[in-house]
C-alpha cells in the first residue's frame, strides 16, 4: 500500500480543537444560557413542527431571518449575513480578508478561535498583548496600524475571556486609523448592552458579530450573524458554504428573534447574577476578580488548576480552566448560571479555599498580593 501524501506542512504545528468537556452536575464552562428556550417559543415550535419541510434544502442566505435582523437594526438585508454560529463567520472573514501574505491584528488574551482560524487560513498573526489588567494597549495598537500593512483587526467587545469592554473612543480611533476590516465581536452584546452599530454609517470597514448562542439560549443550533457594509457581505458570500445554516436552525432562530422580548427578564436576571458572582468571589481571600460586562466572570486564584479539579471532583462544578493559556496564568472563568448553580459554585469555592489553607496548600495570600500578576 502506498504511503499517504502529507497534508499542508503548516498544519504540523496545529493541534485539533477539542471542545469535549468532562461531565458535571453543574456546567458553568461554556458561557451558555442556563435557561432553555422559553415555553412560549417551544410550544409554538411543537405546534408547527408537523408542517416543517425537512425534505427541502435551506434558503442559502437565510432570507427571512436576515430580513428580521436587518429591520431590527435599521439596516437592509444586504447588510446582514447569517452563519453557522459566530464561529463560521469568523472563519469566513479570515478566508476573505486573511490568507497567505496577509495580517490579522489580535489583542490577546482573547477569543481563542481568532488565533486558530488565522493559523488554518495561513494568515499572519500580529499580536498586541493586553496590559496586566487586561485593558487593551491602545497606544501600541494605534501605533502598529500606522504601518498600513494590517488587513483585519479583531476585537472581542466585551472580551472573552476577560469580560471587559473596550473604550468606544478607542474603537473609533481604530476605525479612523486604518482601512483594514475591523471586526467588533459583540457575541455578549445583550449582556453588555453596548454596541458599535451607530458607527456603521460612517465606517465602511466596521463589521459587527452577534450570536444566538448566549442570550437567546440557542447554542445547540449554531446561529450567528454579521452586520456590515453590503460590499463586505458580497465578498463573504464568495467564500462561505452556501448551505451552512440549516433550515431548522433558520426557522427556530427566526421565531426566537421575533419573540426576543420574552428573553429580556432572563437577561436582566443573568446580569444581576453576574454581580452576585463577582461580589461573592470578591469576598474570598486569595481571589482576584476581573470586572465583567458579559455572562461570565474571570478570576485569578493561586494553584488554579488544582482549584479547578477540586471544583469538579469534589463539588460537581465545571468551570473553564485557562490557567495554562498565555497571559492567563492561574485564571479560571465561570459562566453565570442559575441562582442555585451560582450559589453552589460560590459555596464550593469558599470550602475549597478554606480546606486548602488549612492543609497548608495555599499561602495566606490575599487579593492584593496577587495584583502583581494581573490586578483586579
Ligand atoms: N465570539 C466570542 C467572543 C465568543 O465567545 C463566541 C462563543 N464562545 C463566539 C464568538 C462564537 O459563538 P457561536 O459560534 O456559538 O455563535
Boltz pocket constraint, residues with backbone or C-beta under 6 A from the ligand:
constraints:
  - pocket:
      binder: B
      contacts: [[A, 30], [A, 31], [A, 84], [A, 85], [A, 86], [A, 87], [A, 88], [A, 111], [A, 156], [A, 158], [A, 159], [A, 160], [A, 185], [A, 187], [A, 210], [A, 211], [A, 212], [A, 213], [A, 219], [A, 222], [A, 223], [A, 224]]
      max_distance: 6.0
